Amino acid sequence: MKKNKIRVSPCALAISAVLFSQPLLAQQDEKTSDVERIQVTGSHIKRTDLEGPSPVTVISRDDIDKSGFDNLQQLLERLPSAGAGTFSTRGNSQDSTANGAAAVSLRGFGADATLVLINGRRVASSPFAEGIVNTFVDINSIPMAAIERIDILKDGASAIYGSDAVAGVVNIILRKDYRGTDVTLGYGGTTGPNYNEKTFSTVWGTGDDKSNITLILDYFKNSQIDNSELGRFGSANQTPYGGEDFRSSRGYPGRFIVDGVVTIDPGCPADSRAGATCLYDYGPSSIAVPEAERIGAILSLNREVNDNVTLFAELSAQHNTSTAGGAATPLDEGAGLTVSASHPNNPFGKDIQISRYRTVDAGNRRWDISSDTLRALVGLRGQVSGWDWEAAAQKGRSESSQTGDKSQGWVRTDFLQQEIDAGRYNPFGGVQNPQSVIDAITTSLVRQGKSHMTSADARISGELFDVSHGAVSLAAGIEYRKEDAVDEPDDQFKRGLIFGTESVSAAASRSQKAAYVEISVPLLEHLEMQLAERYDHYSDFGGTANPKIAFHFTPTDELSFRASWSQGFRAPSLAQVGLGPSQESQFFVDTYRCPTPDASNPACASTDYTIVFAGNPNLEAEESESWNVGTIWQATEDFDISLDFWSITQDNKIDEVPFGDVYMAECNNQASTICVRRAPLPGQTLGELDQLNNTFFNVSSQEASGVDLSANYKFDLSSMGLVKLRGEYTYLNKFEKDGQDYTGEYRYPQHRWTATADWSLNDWGLATVLTYTGEFEDTPDIDFDGVLDFEENSSRKVKAQLLVDLQGYYNLNANTKLTLGVNNLFDEDPPFAIGDGDGDLYGYVTSMYNPRGMYIYGKLNYKF
């Protein structure tokens, strides 16, 4: 059902009052100004003051260079304002649904609640959604060498930019109008695992006063870190270090059902036995940091058509490859595998069923991932009667493929059954079967994803008329966007022939139209009011209007105050709307069959059970409300400090019903069609859990509030050089989701900050960056039964971490610069964490901490 959510907001009424209270007679023709007006993220109105009504953190090109990072994900995950939901290629596995990609999540609201723009415009999203349905822009598709600066708008911005700008906006401004050639070579490596990164980039530009062409090429390659290189951080058995034993019940050797009784393989080693289960440590077979290679090119053009019109165009292409994978194929009763009594290796001499097994002899499962993005933009901008105008059209495409061949461990259950029936495959004793048999049971797979976006926009901005305290400015525009996405798994997944690996299926398309208006009103000499209203209409769910009102008060040249309030929304993603049958796995204990821990009870083994999702065409838009109140004190020309209090509330959020709730409600019923169980064995009332069926609804809500503190100070030491100090701190005061308080809980530390010190003297420079992540409580599901119980129970604390990065540079001559640096100077390990029993199984939180250790790098830059 389509719904139009049109709210007659105070902003709309105020805008109408301003627009029609005065004649719409622009005054610009009668006056001139030498003060340049610039576009600031968070507003369509050009202004002379970089500080507007909303807080914006700017990461400059110089900041990027001094970070030492060669990909955007490493840079943005260090932001104090980033939080839970930020993800990268670390820990990519056969079960990750967005392998090879990365995204940032501001305020911990999820990557789908952070809008990523390039030069103020949307780009095509990744065709592979994260967590099955969370659509995002893959920041790995944006080459670092092309970035001029990054604006982080830490405020709701749907009234300005539309959907997804719930927690904020990351606006990536690309380099342009460059003249000359800039070449950079880089190499770095770790002191622990065998890991290195290689980079090359060149920026070339030529032009004159009327035109410019800029070409940027960027190359990045990193080697792989296997879990087997990480010692304690590479094992699923963390009991020696104070953690849990997350080894799999799908072992090698395995276990069988003999005469209705679960029976362990006689060949199971003693240190792998847990009652009737033979455990398997999949950790050493997994990948901590996958190998990746990225090649990108961006061409930009600006050409003055005449004194009032400029043609601009951008063409960008990116090709990324990476790997992902995990341990060998895990099998359980759902695979339906049997061994006849006549099998030459059957030690039981009876017809039996394979209960838990893993085809380790076929090799670990590996994916090769490839993604290609292409974006073309052309537009005109100019001035007419003192008004700035701009119109552009854009087309974007993102394609990804995920392939595995016969040598990469992909076993088909029907092929395996055929070889068992023929007596050629031996599933007993953990033996290595002949290569000819392995070739017979393995297959090749292909997953294909595509997303397309076509858009056009037009906008105008300028001064409407003068009032007693200045000019009333207006910006207005219209946008059109058409997008589609397809994620198609291999047909062998659809037919149920590939076991133990997550799969996603989705296909949807839609169009969207939007119109917006924004005005800036000088209420007093030093008080500006910003009013904005935007209406978006989607072809699949209807329309929504979202307002914003903000104030900027500057009583003195040194002191200013800002405040904003806005409503926002997030449209259901194409993956959520068009989701087909898709699977994910989740570790938990089947407590209905294991009411008390008992090693002799096979049901007590923590197992990754399958959850099957289907789409919901009746999803509505998520709604949000945010406010920010802050102050900026420019004490001197060399010292400034800002303080902001912020709050975001998101309702009607699209989410799955928590699997723990589904389990508690349905899984004590053998006849349930939602919690599907296999037939009970003799003496059982409940059979082995086969799968949980789930879908997505507008059922969730989350609310967060906190404080941001920022300070900058520079002082001249005369002959000793110039020192610049900068600090960014975020305090999470509250984070509630669905009535539960996550503040200070797993992945939600209350304190995060960064501090930088930068010294320069003539041709020398030295920079230090400190990054602090505060402590938080471990293990959100204390007993790993699928129900979050961190509010009722207390767990240990995951310790705080402080990382120190150091960089020095020297200008060899006017054209050449040498840079040497160390990230993680003191080789800090990730702080120990028991984990969540799902994605974090190896003694640390993979989404927050990098296990590579100390990283030493060098770069050589030459300009001519």
C-alpha positions in Angstrom: 0.0 0.0 0.0 1.3 3.4 -0.9 1.1 6.1 1.7 1.6 9.8 1.5 3.0 11.2 4.7 2.5 15.0 4.3 2.9 17.0 7.4 2.0 20.7 7.5 5.1 21.7 9.3 6.0 24.9 11.0 8.9 25.2 8.6 6.6 25.2 5.6 4.4 27.9 7.1 7.4 30.0 8.0 8.8 29.6 4.5 5.5 30.7 3.0 5.4 33.7 5.4 8.8 34.8 4.4 8.4 34.3 0.7 5.1 36.2 0.4 5.6 38.9 3.0 7.9 40.8 0.6 8.0 41.3 -3.1 10.2 38.8 -4.8 12.6 41.4 -6.1 16.2 40.3 -6.1 18.6 43.1 -5.1 21.8 41.6 -6.3 21.8 43.6 -9.6 22.1 46.8 -7.5 25.1 45.7 -5.4 28.4 43.9 -5.7 30.4 42.0 -3.3 34.0 41.0 -3.3 33.4 38.3 -0.6 33.4 34.8 -2.1 30.5 32.6 -1.2 31.1 28.9 -0.9 28.9 25.8 -0.7 29.0 24.2 2.8 27.8 20.6 3.4 24.4 20.8 5.1 23.0 23.7 3.1 22.2 24.5 -0.5 22.7 28.2 0.1 26.2 29.5 -0.5 27.6 31.5 2.4 30.7 33.4 3.4 31.1 31.7 6.8 32.3 28.1 7.0 30.5 27.7 10.4 26.8 27.3 9.7 23.8 26.2 11.8 24.9 22.5 11.7 28.1 20.9 13.0 30.5 19.8 10.2 33.9 18.1 10.7 36.3 18.6 7.8 39.0 16.1 7.0 41.4 17.9 4.7 43.8 16.5 2.1 46.6 17.3 4.6 44.8 15.3 7.3 44.4 12.3 4.9 48.1 12.4 4.0 49.2 12.5 7.7 47.0 9.7 8.7 49.2 7.2 6.8 46.1 5.3 5.6 45.7 4.3 2.0 42.1 3.4 2.0 39.0 5.3 3.1 37.7 2.6 5.4 40.8 2.8 7.6 40.5 6.5 7.9 36.7 6.8 8.6 36.5 4.0 11.2 38.8 6.1 13.4 36.2 8.9 13.6 34.9 9.4 17.2 31.5 9.9 15.7 31.6 6.5 13.9 30.0 3.6 15.8 28.5 0.1 15.6 27.5 -0.8 12.0 30.8 0.4 10.5 32.3 -2.5 8.7 35.2 -3.4 6.5 36.7 -6.3 4.7 38.2 -7.6 8.0 36.7 -11.0 8.8 35.2 -11.4 5.3 34.0 -15.0 5.3 32.0 -17.4 3.1 28.9 -16.2 5.1 29.4 -12.4 4.7 26.8 -10.9 2.3 28.9 -7.8 1.4 32.3 -9.3 0.9 35.0 -7.0 -0.5 33.1 -3.8 0.6 33.2 -1.3 3.4 31.0 1.3 4.9 30.8 3.9 7.7 28.1 4.1 10.3 27.7 7.5 12.1 26.5 7.5 15.7 26.1 3.7 15.5 22.8 3.9 13.7 24.0 1.6 10.8 25.6 2.2 7.5 22.1 2.5 5.9 21.4 5.5 8.1 24.5 7.4 6.9 24.2 9.1 3.6 27.4 9.1 1.5 27.7 11.7 -1.3 30.4 12.5 -3.9 30.6 16.2 -4.6 27.2 16.6 -2.9 25.4 14.1 -5.1 24.3 10.5 -4.6 26.0 7.6 -6.2 25.0 4.0 -7.0 24.9 1.7 -4.0 26.6 -1.7 -3.7 24.6 -4.5 -5.3 25.6 -6.8 -2.4 23.7 -5.7 0.7 25.3 -6.0 4.1 23.5 -8.2 6.6 21.3 -9.4 3.7 19.3 -6.2 3.3 21.3 -3.1 4.5 22.1 -1.1 1.4 25.1 1.1 1.5 27.7 3.0 -0.7 30.9 1.0 -0.9 33.6 3.4 0.2 36.2 1.1 -1.2 35.1 2.2 -4.6 36.3 5.8 -3.9 40.1 6.2 -4.6 42.0 8.0 -1.8 44.2 10.0 -4.2 41.1 11.6 -5.7 39.9 13.2 -2.4 40.3 16.9 -1.8 38.5 16.8 1.6 35.8 15.0 3.5 32.9 16.8 5.2 31.3 14.9 8.0 27.8 16.5 8.7 26.9 15.3 12.2 23.2 16.2 12.0 20.0 14.9 10.4 19.7 16.2 6.9 16.7 14.6 5.2 15.3 18.1 4.7 18.3 18.9 2.6 19.4 15.7 0.9 16.5 13.2 1.4 16.5 9.6 2.4 19.3 7.9 4.5 20.6 11.2 6.1 19.3 10.0 9.5 22.5 10.1 11.5 24.5 12.3 9.3 26.2 12.8 5.9 29.7 11.9 4.6 30.3 14.2 1.7 33.5 13.4 -0.3 34.8 16.3 -2.3 37.0 15.3 -5.2 40.1 17.2 -6.4 39.6 19.4 -9.5 41.1 22.4 -11.3 44.6 20.9 -10.8 47.5 22.1 -12.8 50.7 20.1 -13.0 51.6 16.5 -12.2 51.7 14.8 -8.7 53.0 11.3 -8.4 53.1 9.2 -5.2 54.6 5.8 -4.5 54.0 4.0 -1.2 54.9 0.7 0.5 54.3 -0.6 4.0 54.3 -3.7 6.0 53.7 -5.2 9.4 56.2 -6.4 12.0 54.1 -9.4 13.0 51.9 -11.2 10.3 53.2 -11.3 6.8 51.2 -8.3 5.5 52.0 -5.4 3.2 50.3 -2.6 1.2 51.5 -1.1 -2.1 50.2 2.1 -3.5 50.7 4.3 -6.5 48.8 7.4 -7.6 49.1 10.2 -10.0 47.2 13.5 -10.3 47.6 15.4 -13.6 45.9 18.5 -14.7 46.1 21.2 -17.2 44.1 24.3 -18.0 43.8 28.1 -18.2 41.5 30.7 -16.8 38.6 29.3 -18.8 39.0 25.5 -18.7 40.6 22.7 -16.8 41.1 18.9 -17.2 42.1 16.8 -14.2 43.0 13.1 -14.4 43.5 11.0 -11.3 44.8 7.4 -11.3 45.0 5.4 -8.1 46.3 1.9 -7.4 46.1 0.0 -4.1 47.0 -3.6 -3.2 47.3 -5.4 0.1 48.3 -8.9 0.9 46.4 -11.4 3.0 46.5 -12.2 6.7 45.2 -15.7 7.5 43.9 -16.5 10.9 46.5 -19.1 11.2 49.1 -16.3 11.4 47.5 -14.7 14.5 48.1 -17.2 17.2 45.5 -16.8 19.9 43.4 -14.5 17.7 43.1 -17.2 15.1 41.3 -19.9 17.1 37.6 -20.5 17.8 38.6 -22.1 21.1 39.2 -19.2 23.4 39.0 -21.2 26.7 42.8 -21.1 27.3 42.5 -17.2 27.3 39.4 -16.9 29.5 36.9 -17.1 26.6 34.4 -19.5 25.2 34.8 -22.6 23.1 33.1 -21.7 19.8 34.5 -24.7 17.9 31.9 -26.2 15.5 29.9 -29.4 16.1 30.3 -30.1 12.4 33.6 -32.0 12.8 36.2 -33.9 10.9 35.8 -36.7 11.9 32.1 -36.3 12.5 29.2 -38.0 14.2 26.4 -40.2 13.0 23.0 -41.5 13.9 23.1 -45.2 14.5 19.9 -47.0 15.4 18.4 -43.7 16.4 21.3 -42.7 18.7 23.8 -39.9 18.0 27.2 -41.6 17.9 30.6 -40.1 17.6 33.1 -41.2 15.0 35.5 -43.6 16.8 38.4 -41.8 15.2 37.7 -38.5 16.8 40.8 -37.2 18.8 40.4 -37.0 22.5 41.0 -33.2 22.6 38.1 -32.7 20.2 35.5 -34.8 22.0 32.6 -33.2 23.7 30.1 -36.0 24.6 28.8 -37.4 21.4 30.2 -34.5 19.3 33.6 -34.2 17.6 34.5 -30.5 17.6 36.3 -28.7 14.8 38.4 -25.5 15.1 37.5 -23.6 11.9 39.5 -20.5 13.1 42.9 -21.3 11.5 41.1 -21.9 8.2 39.5 -18.5 8.1 40.8 -15.1 6.8 41.5 -12.1 9.0 42.3 -9.6 6.4 41.6 -10.6 2.8 43.9 -9.9 -0.2 42.6 -7.0 -2.2 43.5 -5.0 -5.3 41.9 -1.7 -6.4 42.4 0.4 -9.5 40.6 3.6 -10.0 40.5 6.5 -12.4 38.6 9.9 -12.3 38.5 12.5 -15.1 37.0 15.9 -14.4 36.4 18.7 -16.8 35.4 22.4 -16.4 34.9 24.7 -19.4 33.5 28.2 -19.5 31.0 28.4 -22.3 30.6 32.1 -21.8 31.0 34.7 -19.0 27.9 33.3 -17.2 27.8 29.6 -18.0 30.3 26.8 -17.2 30.2 23.2 -18.4 31.4 20.6 -16.0 31.7 16.8 -16.3 33.0 13.9 -14.3 33.8 10.3 -15.4 35.0 7.8 -12.9 35.7 4.1 -13.0 36.9 1.7 -10.3 37.8 -2.0 -10.5 38.3 -3.9 -7.2 39.1 -7.5 -6.5 39.4 -9.3 -3.2 39.0 -12.7 -1.6 36.9 -14.2 1.2 36.4 -17.6 2.7 36.2 -19.9 5.6 36.6 -23.4 6.7 35.5 -26.5 4.7 31.8 -27.2 4.0 29.9 -28.0 7.3 27.1 -30.6 7.0 24.4 -31.7 9.4 21.2 -33.7 9.3 19.6 -31.2 6.9 21.9 -32.4 4.1 20.1 -35.8 4.3 23.3 -37.8 3.8 23.3 -41.5 4.5 25.9 -44.3 4.5 24.8 -47.9 3.7 25.8 -50.9 5.7 27.6 -52.2 2.7 30.0 -49.2 2.4 33.5 -50.6 2.6 34.6 -48.2 5.3 31.4 -48.2 7.5 32.7 -49.2 11.0 29.1 -49.7 12.3 28.0 -52.3 9.7 24.5 -50.7 9.6 22.7 -48.2 7.5 23.4 -44.9 9.2 22.7 -41.2 8.8 25.5 -38.5 8.8 24.6 -36.2 11.7 27.5 -33.7 11.7 30.5 -33.7 9.4 32.9 -31.4 7.5 34.5 -32.1 4.1 37.9 -30.9 5.2 39.6 -33.1 2.6 37.9 -31.0 -0.1 39.6 -27.9 1.1 38.6 -24.6 2.6 35.8 -22.6 0.9 37.1 -19.5 -0.9 35.4 -16.8 -2.9 37.0 -14.5 -5.5 35.2 -11.2 -5.5 35.2 -8.6 -8.2 33.4 -5.3 -8.4 33.2 -2.6 -11.0 31.7 0.9 -10.6 31.2 3.5 -13.3 29.9 7.0 -12.9 29.3 9.7 -15.5 28.1 13.2 -14.8 27.6 16.2 -17.0 26.1 19.5 -16.1 25.9 23.3 -16.5 26.2 26.0 -13.9 26.1 29.7 -14.1 24.6 33.0 -13.0 21.5 34.9 -14.2 20.4 38.2 -12.7 22.7 37.6 -9.7 21.3 34.1 -9.0 23.4 30.9 -9.1 21.9 28.0 -10.9 23.0 24.5 -11.7 21.6 21.5 -13.6 23.1 18.1 -14.1 22.4 14.5 -15.2 24.2 11.5 -13.9 24.3 7.8 -14.6 26.0 5.2 -12.3 26.5 1.5 -12.3 27.9 -0.9 -9.8 28.4 -4.6 -10.6 29.8 -7.3 -8.4 30.5 -11.0 -8.8 31.4 -13.6 -6.3 32.9 -16.8 -7.8 34.2 -20.1 -6.5 35.7 -22.9 -8.6 36.1 -26.6 -8.0 39.5 -26.1 -6.3 38.0 -23.8 -3.7 36.2 -26.3 -1.5 32.6 -25.9 -2.8 30.9 -29.3 -2.3 27.5 -30.3 -3.7 25.6 -32.6 -1.4 24.1 -34.7 -4.3 27.5 -35.3 -5.8 28.8 -36.2 -2.3 25.9 -38.7 -1.8 26.7 -40.3 -5.1 30.3 -40.9 -4.2 29.4 -42.2 -0.8 26.8 -44.6 -2.4 29.5 -45.8 -4.8 31.8 -46.5 -1.9 34.4 -44.1 -3.3 34.1 -41.4 -0.6 35.0 -42.4 2.9 33.4 -40.1 5.6 34.9 -41.9 8.5 38.1 -41.3 10.6 38.9 -37.9 9.1 40.9 -39.5 6.2 42.0 -37.7 3.0 40.0 -39.0 0.1 41.6 -39.3 -3.4 41.8 -36.2 -5.5 39.7 -37.9 -8.2 36.9 -38.3 -5.7 37.3 -34.7 -4.4 37.0 -33.5 -8.0 33.8 -35.5 -8.3 32.1 -33.9 -5.3 33.0 -30.2 -5.9 31.5 -27.6 -8.2 31.9 -24.0 -9.3 29.6 -21.2 -8.2 28.8 -17.7 -9.4 26.8 -14.9 -7.5 26.1 -11.9 -9.6 24.9 -8.4 -8.4 24.1 -5.3 -10.3 22.7 -1.8 -9.3 22.0 1.1 -11.6 21.1 4.7 -10.9 20.0 7.4 -13.3 19.5 10.9 -11.9 18.9 14.5 -12.8 18.7 17.6 -10.7 18.4 21.3 -11.0 18.8 24.0 -8.4 18.9 27.7 -8.0 20.1 29.9 -5.1 20.5 33.6 -4.4 19.3 36.6 -2.4 15.6 37.3 -2.5 15.4 40.7 -0.9 16.9 42.9 1.8 15.6 43.3 5.3 16.9 45.5 8.0 19.6 43.1 9.1 20.7 41.8 5.7 19.5 39.8 2.8 17.0 36.9 2.8 18.6 34.0 0.8 16.8 31.2 -0.9 17.7 27.8 -2.5 15.3 25.6 -4.3 15.6 22.6 -6.4 14.1 19.5 -8.0 15.6 16.0 -8.3 14.7 12.8 -10.2 16.2 9.4 -9.6 15.6 5.9 -11.0 17.4 2.9 -9.5 17.3 -0.8 -9.6 19.3 -3.6 -8.0 19.6 -7.3 -8.5 21.4 -9.9 -6.4 21.3 -13.3 -8.0 22.8 -16.3 -6.2 24.0 -19.4 -8.1 21.2 -21.8 -9.1 22.8 -24.5 -7.1 22.1 -22.5 -3.9 18.4 -22.1 -5.0 18.1 -25.8 -5.4 19.6 -26.5 -2.0 22.6 -28.3 -3.2 25.2 -26.1 -1.4 25.1 -26.5 2.3 26.3 -24.4 5.2 26.8 -21.1 3.4 24.7 -18.0 3.5 23.0 -16.9 0.3 21.0 -13.8 -0.7 18.4 -13.3 -3.5 16.9 -9.9 -4.2 15.6 -7.8 -7.1 13.7 -4.5 -7.2 13.5 -1.2 -9.0 11.8 2.2 -8.4 11.8 5.8 -9.2 11.9 8.9 -7.0 11.0 12.5 -7.4 11.8 15.3 -4.9 11.5 19.1 -4.5 13.0 21.2 -1.8 13.3 24.8 -0.7 15.6 26.4 1.9 15.8 29.9 3.1 18.2 31.9 5.3 16.7 34.8 7.2 18.7 37.4 9.2 16.3 37.9 12.1 18.7 40.2 13.9 22.1 41.6 12.9 23.8 38.5 14.4 21.0 36.0 14.3 20.4 33.8 11.2 17.5 31.4 10.9 17.6 28.5 8.4 14.3 27.0 7.3 14.1 24.0 4.9 11.5 21.6 3.7 11.8 18.7 1.3 9.2 16.4 -0.3 10.2 13.0 -1.7 7.9 10.7 -3.6 8.8 7.1 -4.2 7.0 4.9 -6.8 6.8 1.9 -4.4 5.8 3.3 -1.0 4.6 6.9 -1.5 5.7 10.3 -0.3 7.1 12.0 2.8 7.8 15.6 3.7 10.6 16.5 6.1 11.3 19.9 7.6 14.3 21.5 9.3 14.7 24.7 11.4 18.0 26.0 12.6 19.6 29.1 14.1 23.0 30.6 14.1 23.7 33.3 16.6 27.0 35.3 16.7 26.8 37.9 19.5 30.5 38.6 19.1 33.3 37.9 16.6 34.7 35.3 19.0 31.5 33.5 20.2 28.7 31.9 18.3 25.8 29.5 19.1 23.9 27.1 16.9 20.8 25.0 17.2 18.9 22.8 14.8 15.9 20.5 14.7 14.8 18.3 11.9 12.7 15.4 10.8 14.1 12.7 8.6 13.4 9.4 6.9 14.9 6.4 5.3 13.2 4.7 2.4 13.1 0.9 2.5 16.1 -0.3 0.6 15.7 -2.1 -2.7 17.1 -5.3 -1.0 14.5 -5.0 1.7 11.6 -4.5 -0.8 12.8 -7.1 -3.3 14.2 -9.8 -1.0 13.8 -13.3 -2.2 14.5 -16.5 -0.2 17.8 -15.7 1.6 19.8 -17.4 4.4 22.0 -16.5 7.2 23.5 -18.5 10.0 23.6 -17.8 13.7 25.4 -19.5 16.6 23.3 -20.3 19.6 22.4 -23.2 21.9 19.0 -25.0 21.4 18.0 -24.6 25.0 14.7 -26.4 24.5 16.7 -29.5 23.8 19.5 -28.5 26.2 17.8 -27.0 29.3 21.0 -27.3 31.3 24.6 -27.5 30.0 25.6 -31.2 29.5 28.5 -32.2 27.4 27.0 -35.6 26.9 23.9 -34.1 25.3 24.6 -33.5 21.6 22.0 -30.7 21.6 24.2 -28.6 24.0 26.8 -27.9 21.3 26.7 -24.3 20.2 25.7 -24.6 16.5 25.3 -22.2 13.7 21.7 -22.7 12.8 20.1 -21.4 9.5 17.6 -18.5 9.5 15.7 -18.1 6.2 14.3 -14.7 5.3 11.7 -13.6 2.8 10.9 -10.1 1.6 8.0 -7.9 2.8 6.5 -5.7 0.0 4.4 -3.7 2.6 7.4 -2.0 4.3 7.0 1.7 5.1 9.7 4.4 5.4 11.6 4.7 8.7 11.1 8.1 10.5 13.5 10.1 12.5 13.9 13.3 14.6 17.1 14.9 15.5 18.3 18.1 17.3 21.7 19.7 18.0 22.6 22.6 20.3 26.1 23.9 20.3 28.6 26.7 20.7 31.8 27.8 19.1 34.4 29.9 20.8 37.1 31.4 18.7 39.2 32.6 21.6 42.0 33.9 19.4 43.1 33.5 15.8 45.0 30.5 16.9 42.6 28.8 19.3 39.0 27.6 18.9 36.8 25.2 20.7 33.3 23.8 20.0 30.8 21.9 22.1 27.7 20.3 20.7 24.9 18.3 22.4 23.0 16.1 20.0 20.1 13.7 19.9 18.6 11.3 17.3 15.4 9.2 17.5 14.5 6.7 14.8 11.1 5.0 14.8 9.4 2.6 12.5 12.8 1.1 11.8 13.0 -1.9 9.5 14.4 -4.9 11.2 14.0 -8.6 11.5 12.2 -10.0 14.5 15.0 -10.9 16.9 15.8 -14.5 16.3 15.9 -15.1 20.0 12.3 -14.0 20.3 11.2 -16.2 17.4 13.0 -19.1 19.0 11.4 -18.6 22.4 7.9 -18.2 20.9 8.0 -21.0 18.3 10.8 -23.6 18.9 9.1 -25.5 21.7 6.5 -26.7 19.2 7.5 -29.6 17.0 4.7 -28.8 14.6 5.7 -25.1 14.2 6.0 -23.9 10.6 8.1 -20.9 11.7 10.7 -22.9 13.7 11.0 -26.0 11.6 12.4 -29.1 13.3 13.4 -32.5 11.9 11.6 -35.6 13.1 12.6 -36.5 16.6 14.8 -39.5 17.3 13.5 -42.3 19.5 13.0 -41.0 23.0 12.9 -37.3 21.9 9.9 -34.9 21.9 11.7 -32.3 19.8 13.8 -33.0 16.8 16.9 -31.3 15.6 16.4 -27.7 14.7 16.4 -27.3 10.9 15.7 -23.6 10.2 13.9 -20.5 11.6 11.8 -18.6 9.2 11.8 -14.8 9.5 11.2 -11.6 7.6 11.5 -7.8 8.0 8.9 -5.5 9.5 8.7 -1.8 10.7 9.2 -3.1 14.3 12.2 -1.4 15.7 13.3 1.9 17.1 16.5 3.4 18.4 17.5 6.6 20.2 20.9 8.1 21.0 22.2 11.2 22.5 25.6 12.5 23.3 28.2 15.3 23.3 30.8 16.3 20.8 33.8 18.4 21.8 36.4 19.7 19.3 39.4 22.0 19.8 42.2 23.4 17.6 45.2 25.3 18.7 48.3 26.4 16.9 51.4 28.3 18.2 54.4 29.6 16.5 57.7 28.7 18.0 59.5 31.2 15.8 62.8 29.6 14.8 61.7 26.3 16.3 58.8 25.8 13.9 55.0 25.8 14.0 52.9 23.4 16.1 49.2 22.6 15.5 47.1 20.6 18.0 43.7 19.2 17.4 41.3 17.1 19.4 37.9 15.4 18.6 35.9 13.7 21.4 32.5 12.1 21.4 30.6 11.0 24.5 27.7 8.6 24.1 25.2 9.5 26.8 22.5 7.1 25.7 21.9 4.5 23.1 18.6 2.6 23.4 17.2 0.2 20.9 13.8 -1.5 21.3 13.6 -0.5 24.9 17.1 -1.9 25.8 19.9 0.3 26.9 23.0 -0.4 24.9 25.1 2.5 26.4 28.5 1.2 27.3 27.4 -2.3 26.2 28.9 -4.5 23.4 30.3 -2.4 20.6 28.9 0.8 22.1 31.7 2.4 24.1 30.8 5.7 25.8 34.1 7.4 25.1 35.9 7.8 21.8 38.5 10.5 20.9 41.3 11.4 18.6 44.1 13.9 19.2 46.8 15.1 16.7 50.0 17.1 17.1 51.6 18.4 14.0 55.0 20.2 14.0 56.7 21.7 10.9 59.9 23.6 10.3 61.1 24.6 6.9 61.4 21.2 5.0 60.8 19.0 8.1 57.6 17.8 9.7 56.4 15.5 12.3 52.8 14.4 13.1 51.4 12.2 15.9 47.9 10.9 16.1 46.3 9.3 19.2 43.1 7.2 18.8 41.2 6.2 21.9 38.3 3.7 22.1 36.8 3.4 25.6 35.9 0.2 27.4 32.5 -1.5 27.1 30.8 -4.6 28.4 31.5 -7.9 26.8 29.1 -10.6 25.6 25.6 -9.3 24.9 24.1 -12.8 25.1 25.5 -14.2 28.3 24.3 -17.7 27.9 24.3 -17.7 24.0 20.7 -18.8 23.8 19.8 -16.2 21.2 18.1 -13.8 23.7 20.0 -10.6 24.5 20.2 -10.5 28.3 22.9 -7.9 29.0 20.5 -5.7 31.0 19.7 -8.6 33.4 23.3 -9.9 33.6 26.7 -8.3 33.9 29.7 -9.4 31.9 33.4 -8.6 32.0 34.7 -5.4 30.4 36.4 -5.2 27.1 39.4 -2.9 27.9 39.9 0.5 26.4 42.5 0.8 23.6 44.9 3.7 22.8 46.7 3.6 19.5 49.6 5.9 18.7 50.5 6.7 15.1 53.7 8.6 14.2 54.8 10.2 10.9 57.7 12.3 9.7 58.5 13.9 6.4 61.3 15.8 4.7 61.2 17.8 1.5 64.2 16.6 -0.4 63.8 19.5 -2.8 61.1 21.8 -4.1 59.5 18.9 -6.0 60.2 15.8 -3.9 58.8 14.8 -0.5 59.8 11.7 1.5 57.4 10.4 4.2 58.1 7.7 6.8 55.6 6.6 9.4 54.3 4.0 11.8 50.7 3.1 12.6 50.2 1.4 15.9 53.6 2.4 17.2 53.5 0.3 20.3 52.2 -2.8 18.5 49.0 -3.0 20.6 46.9 -6.1 20.3 43.1 -5.9 20.1 41.7 -6.0 23.6 40.4 -9.4 24.5 36.7 -10.1 24.1 34.7 -13.2 24.7 32.6 -12.1 21.8 29.0 -12.4 20.7 29.0 -16.0 19.5 28.2 -14.9 16.0 30.7 -12.7 14.0 33.2 -12.2 16.9 34.5 -15.7 17.6 38.3 -15.3 17.9 38.8 -13.3 21.1 38.4 -9.7 19.7 35.7 -7.5 18.1 36.6 -7.8 14.4 34.5 -4.8 13.3 36.3 -2.4 15.8 39.9 -3.6 16.0 42.6 -4.4 13.5 44.7 -7.5 14.4 47.6 -6.6 12.0 49.7 -4.9 14.7 52.5 -2.4 14.1 52.5 -1.1 10.5 55.6 0.7 9.1 55.3 2.6 5.8 57.2 4.9 3.4 55.9 7.2 0.7 57.7 9.3 -2.0 55.9 12.2 -3.6 57.1 14.1 -6.7 55.4 17.1 -8.2 56.3 18.8 -11.5 
